[in-house]
């Protein structure tokens, strides 16, 4: 897997230049760089981000992901957001978006 992660173009912060280079295997390797072991709830978030991006051509704002995740795990939006930060402790942009293969959103903080 190390060869795979070095074979894709990434910026200086590790975000993919081209979201189409993403794969589940690459996501697992990116997660390992972040010291994360991906579980089912991580995949819910990552796949939602990917699907939203495919449909809207933009990375979803965390509020959309929080609402979706909350619904999927039987919680409300506020609890969904808290769960995102449990799953991705260094933040939605820093970890979730990066592992989902998104380009780093320009105007967002690292939240």
C-alpha positions in Angstrom: 0.0 0.0 0.0 2.9 2.4 0.6 3.5 2.4 -3.2 -0.1 3.3 -3.9 -0.1 6.3 -1.6 3.1 7.7 -3.1 1.7 7.1 -6.7 -1.0 9.8 -6.3 -0.4 13.5 -6.5 -1.0 15.3 -3.2 -0.4 18.8 -2.0 2.1 19.8 0.8 -0.6 19.0 3.4 -1.4 15.6 2.0 -4.7 16.3 0.3 -5.3 14.8 -3.2 -5.0 17.1 -6.2 -7.6 14.9 -8.0 -10.5 13.4 -6.0 -10.9 10.8 -8.8 -7.6 9.2 -7.6 -9.4 8.1 -4.4 -10.1 4.5 -3.5 -11.0 2.6 -0.3 -7.5 1.2 -0.2 -6.0 4.7 -0.5 -8.4 6.0 2.2 -7.2 3.2 4.6 -3.6 4.3 3.9 -4.4 8.0 4.4 -6.1 7.0 7.7 -3.0 5.1 8.8 -1.0 8.3 8.2 -3.4 10.0 10.6 -3.1 7.1 13.1 -6.8 6.1 12.5 -8.2 2.7 12.0 -11.3 3.0 9.9 -14.5 1.5 11.4 -18.1 1.4 9.9 -19.0 4.9 11.2 -15.9 6.3 9.6 -17.0 4.8 6.3 -20.4 6.3 6.7 -18.8 9.8 6.8 -16.3 9.1 4.0 -18.8 7.6 1.6 -21.3 10.5 2.3 -18.6 13.0 1.5 -17.7 11.2 -1.7 -21.3 10.8 -2.8 -22.1 14.5 -2.0 -19.1 15.6 -4.0 -20.1 13.4 -6.9 -23.6 14.9 -6.9 -22.8 18.5 -6.2 -19.2 18.9 -7.3 -18.2 20.4 -4.0 -17.1 19.1 -0.6 -20.1 19.1 1.8 -20.1 21.5 4.8 -19.8 19.7 8.1 -23.5 20.5 8.9 -24.7 18.2 6.1 -22.4 15.4 7.2 -23.5 15.8 10.8 -27.1 15.6 9.9 -26.6 12.5 7.8 -24.4 10.8 10.4 -26.8 11.6 13.2 -29.7 10.1 11.1 -27.7 7.0 10.3 -26.8 6.3 14.0 -30.1 7.3 15.5 -28.9 10.6 16.9 -29.7 14.3 16.2 -27.5 16.6 14.2 -25.7 18.0 17.2 -24.8 14.5 18.4 -23.8 13.7 14.8 -21.3 16.6 14.8 -19.9 15.4 18.1 -19.5 11.9 16.7 -17.6 13.3 13.7 -15.0 14.8 16.1 -14.8 11.5 18.0 -14.1 9.7 14.8 -11.8 12.3 13.4 -10.2 14.0 16.4 -8.1 16.4 14.5 -11.1 17.8 12.6 -13.5 17.4 9.7 -11.2 19.1 7.2 -7.9 17.9 8.5 -8.9 14.3 8.6 -12.3 13.4 7.2 -12.0 15.5 4.0 -8.4 14.4 3.5 -9.1 10.7 3.9 -12.2 11.0 1.7 -9.9 12.3 -1.0 -11.1 15.8 -1.2 -9.0 18.8 -2.2 -8.4 21.0 0.9 -11.3 23.5 1.0 -9.7 27.0 0.5 -12.0 29.1 2.7 -12.5 26.6 5.6 -10.7 26.5 8.9 -9.2 23.1 9.9 -12.4 22.4 11.9 
